[in-house]
Amino acid sequence: MHELINVVQAAEDELERARKSPHGRSARALLRDGLLRHTLLAIVDGQVLGDHAKPAAATLHVLTGTFVVRSQTAEVRLVAGQIGILPGPTHDVTAEGDSTGVLTTVAG
């Protein structure tokens, strides 16, 4: 049987970890399938995940709050319920409100 995850509960738990973290953020792998990765991301209000490289492909599905993703050429503002392709080749991420989302990437 395939692993089933309660994403709502996992997001609440991850947000609690982010609130306790000195960096105001937390992440954990949810699922992996070959090159496909799903990572749960939680960042508290106003915190930034600094500039980093985008994988070969990446989308973010926002569960709660708002993420603002900025690259040198684009800015994407994703609110709860939205999913979008992340700009690249590098970008940073800022949380507006305590925010959680599922980052889906293709490794390699």
Biopython code that builds the backbone (N, CA, C, O; Angstrom):
import numpy as np
from Bio.PDB.StructureBuilder import StructureBuilder

atoms = [
    (1, "MET", "N", (0.839, -1.185, 0.000)),
    (1, "MET", "CA", (0.000, 0.000, 0.000)),
    (1, "MET", "C", (0.883, 1.246, 0.000)),
    (1, "MET", "O", (1.930, 1.278, 0.646)),
    (2, "HIS", "N", (0.460, 2.238, -0.711)),
    (2, "HIS", "CA", (1.191, 3.498, -0.762)),
    (2, "HIS", "C", (0.966, 4.297, 0.512)),
    (2, "HIS", "O", (-0.086, 4.206, 1.145)),
    (3, "GLU", "N", (1.975, 5.080, 0.875)),
    (3, "GLU", "CA", (1.877, 5.907, 2.066)),
    (3, "GLU", "C", (0.876, 7.039, 1.841)),
    (3, "GLU", "O", (0.906, 7.718, 0.814)),
    (4, "LEU", "N", (-0.005, 7.228, 2.814)),
    (4, "LEU", "CA", (-0.976, 8.320, 2.772)),
    (4, "LEU", "C", (-0.637, 9.295, 3.885)),
    (4, "LEU", "O", (-0.332, 8.885, 5.005)),
    (5, "ILE", "N", (-0.690, 10.578, 3.581)),
    (5, "ILE", "CA", (-0.306, 11.610, 4.538)),
    (5, "ILE", "C", (-1.447, 12.597, 4.704)),
    (5, "ILE", "O", (-2.032, 13.051, 3.721)),
    (6, "ASN", "N", (-1.762, 12.928, 5.950)),
    (6, "ASN", "CA", (-2.720, 13.984, 6.238)),
    (6, "ASN", "C", (-1.952, 15.305, 6.128)),
    (6, "ASN", "O", (-1.283, 15.716, 7.076)),
    (7, "VAL", "N", (-2.046, 15.955, 4.998)),
    (7, "VAL", "CA", (-1.261, 17.154, 4.724)),
    (7, "VAL", "C", (-1.663, 18.309, 5.635)),
    (7, "VAL", "O", (-0.807, 19.096, 6.038)),
    (8, "VAL", "N", (-2.935, 18.424, 5.962)),
    (8, "VAL", "CA", (-3.397, 19.503, 6.838)),
    (8, "VAL", "C", (-2.741, 19.376, 8.214)),
    (8, "VAL", "O", (-2.223, 20.356, 8.750)),
    (9, "GLN", "N", (-2.764, 18.174, 8.781)),
    (9, "GLN", "CA", (-2.147, 17.961, 10.094)),
    (9, "GLN", "C", (-0.640, 18.131, 10.013)),
    (9, "GLN", "O", (-0.037, 18.739, 10.898)),
    (10, "ALA", "N", (-0.028, 17.604, 8.969)),
    (10, "ALA", "CA", (1.425, 17.741, 8.802)),
    (10, "ALA", "C", (1.820, 19.210, 8.704)),
    (10, "ALA", "O", (2.846, 19.607, 9.256)),
    (11, "ALA", "N", (1.023, 20.022, 8.011)),
    (11, "ALA", "CA", (1.320, 21.452, 7.876)),
    (11, "ALA", "C", (1.216, 22.162, 9.221)),
    (11, "ALA", "O", (2.042, 23.019, 9.536)),
    (12, "GLU", "N", (0.212, 21.812, 10.011)),
    (12, "GLU", "CA", (0.076, 22.417, 11.341)),
    (12, "GLU", "C", (1.285, 22.067, 12.206)),
    (12, "GLU", "O", (1.822, 22.922, 12.910)),
    (13, "ASP", "N", (1.708, 20.809, 12.149)),
    (13, "ASP", "CA", (2.868, 20.368, 12.927)),
    (13, "ASP", "C", (4.145, 21.080, 12.471)),
    (13, "ASP", "O", (4.961, 21.495, 13.294)),
    (14, "GLU", "N", (4.305, 21.216, 11.161)),
    (14, "GLU", "CA", (5.517, 21.853, 10.632)),
    (14, "GLU", "C", (5.545, 23.333, 10.979)),
    (14, "GLU", "O", (6.612, 23.884, 11.248)),
    (15, "LEU", "N", (4.387, 23.980, 10.977)),
    (15, "LEU", "CA", (4.322, 25.387, 11.348)),
    (15, "LEU", "C", (4.709, 25.568, 12.815)),
    (15, "LEU", "O", (5.371, 26.547, 13.159)),
    (16, "GLU", "N", (4.311, 24.654, 13.670)),
    (16, "GLU", "CA", (4.726, 24.717, 15.080)),
    (16, "GLU", "C", (6.242, 24.608, 15.199)),
    (16, "GLU", "O", (6.852, 25.321, 15.996)),
    (17, "ARG", "N", (6.852, 23.725, 14.418)),
    (17, "ARG", "CA", (8.314, 23.607, 14.420)),
    (17, "ARG", "C", (8.965, 24.895, 13.938)),
    (17, "ARG", "O", (9.984, 25.320, 14.482)),
    (18, "ALA", "N", (8.380, 25.518, 12.921)),
    (18, "ALA", "CA", (8.926, 26.776, 12.403)),
    (18, "ALA", "C", (8.840, 27.877, 13.450)),
    (18, "ALA", "O", (9.767, 28.675, 13.588)),
    (19, "ARG", "N", (7.742, 27.926, 14.185)),
    (19, "ARG", "CA", (7.577, 28.940, 15.229)),
    (19, "ARG", "C", (8.606, 28.783, 16.340)),
    (19, "ARG", "O", (8.997, 29.768, 16.967)),
    (20, "LYS", "N", (9.048, 27.550, 16.587)),
    (20, "LYS", "CA", (10.043, 27.286, 17.626)),
    (20, "LYS", "C", (11.475, 27.418, 17.113)),
    (20, "LYS", "O", (12.414, 27.481, 17.907)),
    (21, "SER", "N", (11.643, 27.459, 15.809)),
    (21, "SER", "CA", (12.976, 27.533, 15.209)),
    (21, "SER", "C", (13.534, 28.950, 15.299)),
    (21, "SER", "O", (12.793, 29.912, 15.096)),
    (22, "PRO", "N", (14.817, 29.100, 15.598)),
    (22, "PRO", "CA", (15.406, 30.444, 15.631)),
    (22, "PRO", "C", (15.407, 31.113, 14.255)),
    (22, "PRO", "O", (15.524, 32.335, 14.158)),
    (23, "HIS", "N", (15.275, 30.318, 13.194)),
    (23, "HIS", "CA", (15.254, 30.869, 11.832)),
    (23, "HIS", "C", (13.844, 31.143, 11.329)),
    (23, "HIS", "O", (13.669, 31.741, 10.268)),
    (24, "GLY", "N", (12.837, 30.710, 12.084)),
    (24, "GLY", "CA", (11.449, 30.966, 11.710)),
    (24, "GLY", "C", (10.981, 30.163, 10.511)),
    (24, "GLY", "O", (10.060, 30.573, 9.805)),
    (25, "ARG", "N", (11.611, 29.021, 10.277)),
    (25, "ARG", "CA", (11.186, 28.189, 9.152)),
    (25, "ARG", "C", (11.509, 26.728, 9.449)),
    (25, "ARG", "O", (12.355, 26.410, 10.285)),
    (26, "SER", "N", (10.806, 25.854, 8.734)),
    (26, "SER", "CA", (11.020, 24.424, 8.885)),
    (26, "SER", "C", (10.535, 23.737, 7.617)),
    (26, "SER", "O", (9.642, 24.234, 6.932)),
    (27, "ALA", "N", (11.131, 22.592, 7.312)),
    (27, "ALA", "CA", (10.721, 21.824, 6.134)),
    (27, "ALA", "C", (10.988, 20.351, 6.389)),
    (27, "ALA", "O", (11.885, 19.980, 7.147)),
    (28, "ARG", "N", (10.179, 19.516, 5.730)),
    (28, "ARG", "CA", (10.423, 18.076, 5.807)),
    (28, "ARG", "C", (9.914, 17.414, 4.538)),
    (28, "ARG", "O", (8.942, 17.858, 3.928)),
    (29, "ALA", "N", (10.589, 16.352, 4.162)),
    (29, "ALA", "CA", (10.172, 15.573, 2.997)),
    (29, "ALA", "C", (8.848, 14.889, 3.309)),
    (29, "ALA", "O", (8.689, 14.275, 4.365)),
    (30, "LEU", "N", (7.897, 15.000, 2.382)),
    (30, "LEU", "CA", (6.620, 14.292, 2.531)),
    (30, "LEU", "C", (6.650, 12.974, 1.770)),
    (30, "LEU", "O", (6.423, 11.906, 2.339)),
    (31, "LEU", "N", (6.932, 13.066, 0.478)),
    (31, "LEU", "CA", (6.942, 11.882, -0.382)),
    (31, "LEU", "C", (8.038, 11.997, -1.421)),
    (31, "LEU", "O", (8.425, 13.091, -1.832)),
    (32, "ARG", "N", (8.534, 10.827, -1.837)),
    (32, "ARG", "CA", (9.482, 10.747, -2.951)),
    (32, "ARG", "C", (9.022, 9.627, -3.870)),
    (32, "ARG", "O", (8.592, 8.565, -3.421)),
    (33, "ASP", "N", (9.124, 9.890, -5.156)),
    (33, "ASP", "CA", (8.788, 8.878, -6.152)),
    (33, "ASP", "C", (9.751, 9.073, -7.315)),
    (33, "ASP", "O", (9.545, 9.951, -8.153)),
    (34, "GLY", "N", (10.794, 8.265, -7.370)),
    (34, "GLY", "CA", (11.809, 8.447, -8.402)),
    (34, "GLY", "C", (12.436, 9.824, -8.266)),
    (34, "GLY", "O", (12.984, 10.155, -7.215)),
    (35, "LEU", "N", (12.363, 10.621, -9.307)),
    (35, "LEU", "CA", (12.937, 11.967, -9.289)),
    (35, "LEU", "C", (11.985, 13.014, -8.705)),
    (35, "LEU", "O", (12.381, 14.158, -8.483)),
    (36, "LEU", "N", (10.741, 12.627, -8.460)),
    (36, "LEU", "CA", (9.726, 13.550, -7.953)),
    (36, "LEU", "C", (9.821, 13.667, -6.434)),
    (36, "LEU", "O", (9.880, 12.657, -5.732)),
    (37, "ARG", "N", (9.835, 14.902, -5.928)),
    (37, "ARG", "CA", (9.929, 15.171, -4.488)),
    (37, "ARG", "C", (8.807, 16.122, -4.068)),
    (37, "ARG", "O", (8.523, 17.112, -4.743)),
    (38, "HIS", "N", (8.176, 15.797, -2.934)),
    (38, "HIS", "CA", (7.192, 16.694, -2.317)),
    (38, "HIS", "C", (7.732, 17.060, -0.942)),
    (38, "HIS", "O", (7.976, 16.184, -0.112)),
    (39, "THR", "N", (7.917, 18.345, -0.703)),
    (39, "THR", "CA", (8.469, 18.833, 0.553)),
    (39, "THR", "C", (7.483, 19.804, 1.188)),
    (39, "THR", "O", (6.989, 20.720, 0.531)),
    (40, "LEU", "N", (7.203, 19.595, 2.468)),
    (40, "LEU", "CA", (6.336, 20.502, 3.214)),
    (40, "LEU", "C", (7.192, 21.637, 3.757)),
    (40, "LEU", "O", (8.202, 21.394, 4.416)),
    (41, "LEU", "N", (6.798, 22.865, 3.488)),
    (41, "LEU", "CA", (7.543, 24.051, 3.868)),
    (41, "LEU", "C", (6.677, 24.908, 4.782)),
    (41, "LEU", "O", (5.502, 25.139, 4.498)),
    (42, "ALA", "N", (7.264, 25.380, 5.887)),
    (42, "ALA", "CA", (6.572, 26.290, 6.811)),
    (42, "ALA", "C", (7.509, 27.443, 7.136)),
    (42, "ALA", "O", (8.653, 27.232, 7.538)),
    (43, "ILE", "N", (7.013, 28.664, 6.958)),
    (43, "ILE", "CA", (7.800, 29.863, 7.264)),
    (43, "ILE", "C", (6.890, 30.828, 8.015)),
    (43, "ILE", "O", (5.757, 31.069, 7.598)),
    (44, "VAL", "N", (7.385, 31.380, 9.123)),
    (44, "VAL", "CA", (6.566, 32.314, 9.901)),
    (44, "VAL", "C", (6.607, 33.705, 9.267)),
    (44, "VAL", "O", (7.508, 34.035, 8.495)),
    (45, "ASP", "N", (5.617, 34.493, 9.612)),
    (45, "ASP", "CA", (5.416, 35.828, 9.049)),
    (45, "ASP", "C", (6.695, 36.658, 9.023)),
    (45, "ASP", "O", (7.365, 36.830, 10.041)),
    (46, "GLY", "N", (7.018, 37.168, 7.840)),
    (46, "GLY", "CA", (8.139, 38.087, 7.675)),
    (46, "GLY", "C", (9.494, 37.427, 7.494)),
    (46, "GLY", "O", (10.468, 38.106, 7.170)),
    (47, "GLN", "N", (9.574, 36.131, 7.694)),
    (47, "GLN", "CA", (10.857, 35.446, 7.535)),
    (47, "GLN", "C", (11.143, 35.164, 6.060)),
    (47, "GLN", "O", (10.232, 35.059, 5.239)),
    (48, "VAL", "N", (12.426, 35.045, 5.754)),
    (48, "VAL", "CA", (12.864, 34.871, 4.367)),
    (48, "VAL", "C", (13.706, 33.616, 4.248)),
    (48, "VAL", "O", (14.580, 33.352, 5.074)),
    (49, "LEU", "N", (13.429, 32.852, 3.210)),
    (49, "LEU", "CA", (14.307, 31.763, 2.799)),
    (49, "LEU", "C", (15.189, 32.378, 1.720)),
    (49, "LEU", "O", (14.729, 32.627, 0.606)),
    (50, "GLY", "N", (16.448, 32.623, 2.046)),
    (50, "GLY", "CA", (17.349, 33.382, 1.186)),
    (50, "GLY", "C", (17.523, 32.800, -0.205)),
    (50, "GLY", "O", (17.056, 31.704, -0.515)),
    (51, "ASP", "N", (18.204, 33.567, -1.021)),
    (51, "ASP", "CA", (18.425, 33.221, -2.419)),
    (51, "ASP", "C", (19.029, 31.821, -2.541)),
    (51, "ASP", "O", (20.019, 31.496, -1.885)),
    (52, "HIS", "N", (18.413, 31.005, -3.391)),
    (52, "HIS", "CA", (18.883, 29.640, -3.622)),
    (52, "HIS", "C", (18.518, 29.213, -5.040)),
    (52, "HIS", "O", (17.636, 29.798, -5.669)),
    (53, "ALA", "N", (19.199, 28.198, -5.529)),
    (53, "ALA", "CA", (18.985, 27.717, -6.894)),
    (53, "ALA", "C", (17.671, 26.952, -7.001)),
    (53, "ALA", "O", (17.269, 26.230, -6.088)),
    (54, "LYS", "N", (17.024, 27.131, -8.130)),
    (54, "LYS", "CA", (15.803, 26.386, -8.429)),
    (54, "LYS", "C", (16.198, 25.033, -9.025)),
    (54, "LYS", "O", (17.092, 24.967, -9.869)),
    (55, "PRO", "N", (15.536, 23.953, -8.593)),
    (55, "PRO", "CA", (15.787, 22.653, -9.224)),
    (55, "PRO", "C", (15.346, 22.664, -10.692)),
    (55, "PRO", "O", (14.844, 23.675, -11.184)),
    (56, "ALA", "N", (15.531, 21.568, -11.368)),
    (56, "ALA", "CA", (15.150, 21.463, -12.785)),
    (56, "ALA", "C", (13.703, 21.907, -13.015)),
    (56, "ALA", "O", (13.405, 22.549, -14.022)),
    (57, "ALA", "N", (12.813, 21.574, -12.097)),
    (57, "ALA", "CA", (11.411, 21.994, -12.161)),
    (57, "ALA", "C", (10.904, 22.131, -10.737)),
    (57, "ALA", "O", (11.250, 21.323, -9.876)),
    (58, "ALA", "N", (10.076, 23.160, -10.477)),
    (58, "ALA", "CA", (9.569, 23.376, -9.125)),
    (58, "ALA", "C", (8.247, 24.125, -9.147)),
    (58, "ALA", "O", (8.093, 25.130, -9.840)),
    (59, "THR", "N", (7.293, 23.608, -8.370)),
    (59, "THR", "CA", (6.030, 24.304, -8.146)),
    (59, "THR", "C", (5.799, 24.410, -6.649)),
    (59, "THR", "O", (6.350, 23.632, -5.869)),
    (60, "LEU", "N", (4.980, 25.378, -6.250)),
    (60, "LEU", "CA", (4.617, 25.550, -4.848)),
    (60, "LEU", "C", (3.103, 25.645, -4.753)),
    (60, "LEU", "O", (2.483, 26.486, -5.403)),
    (61, "HIS", "N", (2.506, 24.769, -3.931)),
    (61, "HIS", "CA", (1.079, 24.789, -3.648)),
    (61, "HIS", "C", (0.921, 25.336, -2.239)),
    (61, "HIS", "O", (1.310, 24.684, -1.270)),
    (62, "VAL", "N", (0.351, 26.533, -2.121)),
    (62, "VAL", "CA", (0.234, 27.194, -0.826)),
    (62, "VAL", "C", (-0.991, 26.669, -0.087)),
    (62, "VAL", "O", (-2.105, 26.672, -0.611)),
    (63, "LEU", "N", (-0.759, 26.222, 1.137)),
    (63, "LEU", "CA", (-1.838, 25.713, 1.977)),
    (63, "LEU", "C", (-2.415, 26.800, 2.865)),
    (63, "LEU", "O", (-3.634, 26.939, 2.970)),
    (64, "THR", "N", (-1.533, 27.583, 3.515)),
    (64, "THR", "CA", (-1.960, 28.682, 4.381)),
    (64, "THR", "C", (-1.034, 29.866, 4.174)),
    (64, "THR", "O", (0.134, 29.690, 3.827)),
    (65, "GLY", "N", (-1.546, 31.069, 4.384)),
    (65, "GLY", "CA", (-0.718, 32.263, 4.279)),
    (65, "GLY", "C", (-0.405, 32.635, 2.840)),
    (65, "GLY", "O", (-1.137, 32.292, 1.912)),
    (66, "THR", "N", (0.713, 33.352, 2.680)),
    (66, "THR", "CA", (1.139, 33.854, 1.374)),
    (66, "THR", "C", (2.649, 33.733, 1.268)),
    (66, "THR", "O", (3.375, 34.045, 2.213)),
    (67, "PHE", "N", (3.116, 33.279, 0.113)),
    (67, "PHE", "CA", (4.541, 33.251, -0.183)),
    (67, "PHE", "C", (4.809, 34.201, -1.341)),
    (67, "PHE", "O", (4.107, 34.177, -2.352)),
    (68, "VAL", "N", (5.834, 35.040, -1.186)),
    (68, "VAL", "CA", (6.285, 35.902, -2.278)),
    (68, "VAL", "C", (7.641, 35.366, -2.718)),
    (68, "VAL", "O", (8.590, 35.318, -1.935)),
    (69, "VAL", "N", (7.717, 34.966, -3.981)),
    (69, "VAL", "CA", (8.932, 34.368, -4.533)),
    (69, "VAL", "C", (9.513, 35.349, -5.539)),
    (69, "VAL", "O", (8.856, 35.730, -6.508)),
    (70, "ARG", "N", (10.768, 35.754, -5.293)),
    (70, "ARG", "CA", (11.418, 36.760, -6.146)),
    (70, "ARG", "C", (12.683, 36.191, -6.781)),
    (70, "ARG", "O", (13.535, 35.608, -6.111)),
    (71, "SER", "N", (12.776, 36.380, -8.094)),
    (71, "SER", "CA", (14.011, 36.082, -8.812)),
    (71, "SER", "C", (14.517, 37.404, -9.379)),
    (71, "SER", "O", (13.920, 38.452, -9.135)),
    (72, "GLN", "N", (15.608, 37.362, -10.130)),
    (72, "GLN", "CA", (16.132, 38.600, -10.721)),
    (72, "GLN", "C", (15.173, 39.187, -11.742)),
    (72, "GLN", "O", (15.191, 40.395, -11.980)),
    (73, "THR", "N", (14.329, 38.348, -12.354)),
    (73, "THR", "CA", (13.476, 38.823, -13.447)),
    (73, "THR", "C", (11.983, 38.750, -13.173)),
    (73, "THR", "O", (11.189, 39.240, -13.976)),
    (74, "ALA", "N", (11.579, 38.144, -12.044)),
    (74, "ALA", "CA", (10.144, 37.972, -11.811)),
    (74, "ALA", "C", (9.832, 37.945, -10.319)),
    (74, "ALA", "O", (10.690, 37.673, -9.480)),
    (75, "GLU", "N", (8.567, 38.238, -10.028)),
    (75, "GLU", "CA", (8.047, 38.094, -8.664)),
    (75, "GLU", "C", (6.711, 37.385, -8.766)),
    (75, "GLU", "O", (5.845, 37.784, -9.545)),
    (76, "VAL", "N", (6.547, 36.332, -7.976)),
    (76, "VAL", "CA", (5.305, 35.569, -7.949)),
    (76, "VAL", "C", (4.758, 35.635, -6.534)),
    (76, "VAL", "O", (5.460, 35.313, -5.575)),
    (77, "ARG", "N", (3.501, 36.051, -6.401)),
    (77, "ARG", "CA", (2.830, 36.112, -5.096)),
    (77, "ARG", "C", (1.764, 35.033, -5.095)),
    (77, "ARG", "O", (0.791, 35.102, -5.845)),
    (78, "LEU", "N", (1.959, 34.033, -4.244)),
    (78, "LEU", "CA", (1.041, 32.902, -4.169)),
    (78, "LEU", "C", (0.308, 32.930, -2.832)),
    (78, "LEU", "O", (0.937, 33.006, -1.775)),
    (79, "VAL", "N", (-1.017, 32.869, -2.879)),
    (79, "VAL", "CA", (-1.833, 32.877, -1.664)),
    (79, "VAL", "C", (-2.441, 31.496, -1.453)),
    (79, "VAL", "O", (-2.445, 30.660, -2.357)),
    (80, "ALA", "N", (-2.954, 31.269, -0.248)),
    (80, "ALA", "CA", (-3.546, 29.979, 0.100)),
    (80, "ALA", "C", (-4.509, 29.516, -0.983)),
    (80, "ALA", "O", (-5.377, 30.265, -1.430)),
    (81, "GLY", "N", (-4.335, 28.264, -1.393)),
    (81, "GLY", "CA", (-5.188, 27.676, -2.425)),
    (81, "GLY", "C", (-4.596, 27.751, -3.818)),
    (81, "GLY", "O", (-5.085, 27.081, -4.728)),
    (82, "GLN", "N", (-3.551, 28.552, -4.008)),
    (82, "GLN", "CA", (-2.944, 28.683, -5.327)),
    (82, "GLN", "C", (-1.731, 27.767, -5.466)),
    (82, "GLN", "O", (-1.084, 27.400, -4.485)),
    (83, "ILE", "N", (-1.447, 27.410, -6.715)),
    (83, "ILE", "CA", (-0.245, 26.667, -7.052)),
    (83, "ILE", "C", (0.401, 27.379, -8.233)),
    (83, "ILE", "O", (-0.286, 27.830, -9.149)),
    (84, "GLY", "N", (1.720, 27.476, -8.206)),
    (84, "GLY", "CA", (2.402, 28.163, -9.295)),
    (84, "GLY", "C", (3.800, 27.627, -9.513)),
    (84, "GLY", "O", (4.390, 26.983, -8.645)),
    (85, "ILE", "N", (4.309, 27.911, -10.695)),
    (85, "ILE", "CA", (5.678, 27.553, -11.046)),
    (85, "ILE", "C", (6.599, 28.608, -10.445)),
    (85, "ILE", "O", (6.331, 29.805, -10.543)),
    (86, "LEU", "N", (7.683, 28.158, -9.823)),
    (86, "LEU", "CA", (8.623, 29.087, -9.204)),
    (86, "LEU", "C", (9.581, 29.649, -10.249)),
    (86, "LEU", "O", (10.068, 28.917, -11.110)),
    (87, "PRO", "N", (9.851, 30.962, -10.170)),
    (87, "PRO", "CA", (10.783, 31.565, -11.119)),
    (87, "PRO", "C", (12.215, 31.138, -10.817)),
    (87, "PRO", "O", (12.520, 30.688, -9.712)),
    (88, "GLY", "N", (13.058, 31.278, -11.778)),
    (88, "GLY", "CA", (14.445, 30.862, -11.570)),
    (88, "GLY", "C", (15.366, 31.597, -12.496)),
    (88, "GLY", "O", (14.917, 32.500, -13.202)),
    (89, "PRO", "N", (16.615, 31.263, -12.529)),
    (89, "PRO", "CA", (17.239, 30.052, -11.992)),
    (89, "PRO", "C", (17.537, 30.114, -10.491)),
    (89, "PRO", "O", (17.787, 29.079, -9.875)),
    (90, "THR", "N", (17.513, 31.316, -9.891)),
    (90, "THR", "CA", (17.603, 31.439, -8.438)),
    (90, "THR", "C", (16.461, 32.336, -7.966)),
    (90, "THR", "O", (15.939, 33.153, -8.724)),
    (91, "HIS", "N", (16.088, 32.169, -6.704)),
    (91, "HIS", "CA", (15.019, 32.995, -6.134)),
    (91, "HIS", "C", (15.106, 32.947, -4.619)),
    (91, "HIS", "O", (15.795, 32.105, -4.042)),
    (92, "ASP", "N", (14.378, 33.887, -3.977)),
    (92, "ASP", "CA", (14.199, 33.823, -2.529)),
    (92, "ASP", "C", (12.706, 33.773, -2.239)),
    (92, "ASP", "O", (11.885, 34.037, -3.118)),
    (93, "VAL", "N", (12.362, 33.436, -1.007)),
    (93, "VAL", "CA", (10.955, 33.262, -0.625)),
    (93, "VAL", "C", (10.715, 34.002, 0.688)),
    (93, "VAL", "O", (11.454, 33.823, 1.655)),
    (94, "THR", "N", (9.666, 34.843, 0.711)),
    (94, "THR", "CA", (9.271, 35.569, 1.912)),
    (94, "THR", "C", (7.850, 35.166, 2.288)),
    (94, "THR", "O", (6.984, 35.047, 1.421)),
    (95, "ALA", "N", (7.611, 34.954, 3.588)),
    (95, "ALA", "CA", (6.266, 34.628, 4.063)),
    (95, "ALA", "C", (5.547, 35.900, 4.486)),
    (95, "ALA", "O", (6.104, 36.742, 5.191)),
    (96, "GLU", "N", (4.304, 36.023, 4.045)),
    (96, "GLU", "CA", (3.410, 37.073, 4.523)),
    (96, "GLU", "C", (2.347, 36.354, 5.342)),
    (96, "GLU", "O", (1.478, 35.680, 4.789)),
    (97, "GLY", "N", (2.418, 36.499, 6.644)),
    (97, "GLY", "CA", (1.599, 35.693, 7.536)),
    (97, "GLY", "C", (2.282, 34.348, 7.706)),
    (97, "GLY", "O", (3.097, 33.957, 6.871)),
    (98, "ASP", "N", (1.962, 33.641, 8.773)),
    (98, "ASP", "CA", (2.508, 32.300, 8.952)),
    (98, "ASP", "C", (2.011, 31.456, 7.784)),
    (98, "ASP", "O", (0.806, 31.360, 7.551)),
    (99, "SER", "N", (2.942, 30.843, 7.048)),
    (99, "SER", "CA", (2.602, 30.231, 5.768)),
    (99, "SER", "C", (3.131, 28.809, 5.654)),
    (99, "SER", "O", (4.211, 28.482, 6.145)),
    (100, "THR", "N", (2.329, 27.969, 4.987)),
    (100, "THR", "CA", (2.747, 26.599, 4.714)),
    (100, "THR", "C", (2.437, 26.271, 3.261)),
    (100, "THR", "O", (1.520, 26.836, 2.665)),
    (101, "GLY", "N", (3.209, 25.353, 2.703)),
    (101, "GLY", "CA", (2.974, 24.938, 1.337)),
    (101, "GLY", "C", (3.690, 23.652, 1.012)),
    (101, "GLY", "O", (4.583, 23.221, 1.741)),
    (102, "VAL", "N", (3.296, 23.047, -0.080)),
    (102, "VAL", "CA", (3.942, 21.839, -0.563)),
    (102, "VAL", "C", (4.758, 22.211, -1.802)),
    (102, "VAL", "O", (4.212, 22.614, -2.829)),
    (103, "LEU", "N", (6.064, 22.068, -1.679)),
    (103, "LEU", "CA", (7.000, 22.301, -2.759)),
    (103, "LEU", "C", (7.194, 20.987, -3.505)),
    (103, "LEU", "O", (7.583, 19.980, -2.914)),
    (104, "THR", "N", (6.925, 21.004, -4.795)),
    (104, "THR", "CA", (7.105, 19.813, -5.625)),
    (104, "THR", "C", (8.256, 20.087, -6.587)),
    (104, "THR", "O", (8.250, 21.082, -7.312)),
    (105, "THR", "N", (9.236, 19.201, -6.584)),
    (105, "THR", "CA", (10.422, 19.379, -7.423)),
    (105, "THR", "C", (10.751, 18.082, -8.162)),
    (105, "THR", "O", (10.349, 16.985, -7.775)),
    (106, "VAL", "N", (11.499, 18.268, -9.237)),
    (106, "VAL", "CA", (12.087, 17.146, -9.944)),
    (106, "VAL", "C", (13.582, 17.233, -9.705)),
    (106, "VAL", "O", (14.221, 18.211, -10.092)),
    (107, "ALA", "N", (14.143, 16.216, -9.069)),
    (107, "ALA", "CA", (15.574, 16.200, -8.762)),
    (107, "ALA", "C", (16.350, 15.752, -9.998)),
    (107, "ALA", "O", (15.846, 15.034, -10.861)),
    (108, "GLY", "N", (17.607, 16.214, -10.038)),
    (108, "GLY", "CA", (18.469, 15.739, -11.113)),
    (108, "GLY", "C", (18.554, 16.610, -12.231)),
    (108, "GLY", "O", (19.255, 16.308, -13.197)),
]
sb = StructureBuilder()
sb.init_structure("model")
sb.init_model(0)
sb.init_chain("A")
sb.init_seg("    ")
for serial, (resi, resn, name, xyz) in enumerate(atoms, 1):
    if name == "N":
        sb.init_residue(resn, " ", resi, " ")
    sb.init_atom(name, np.array(xyz, "f"), 0.0, 1.0, " ", f" {name:<3s}", serial, name[0])
structure = sb.get_structure()
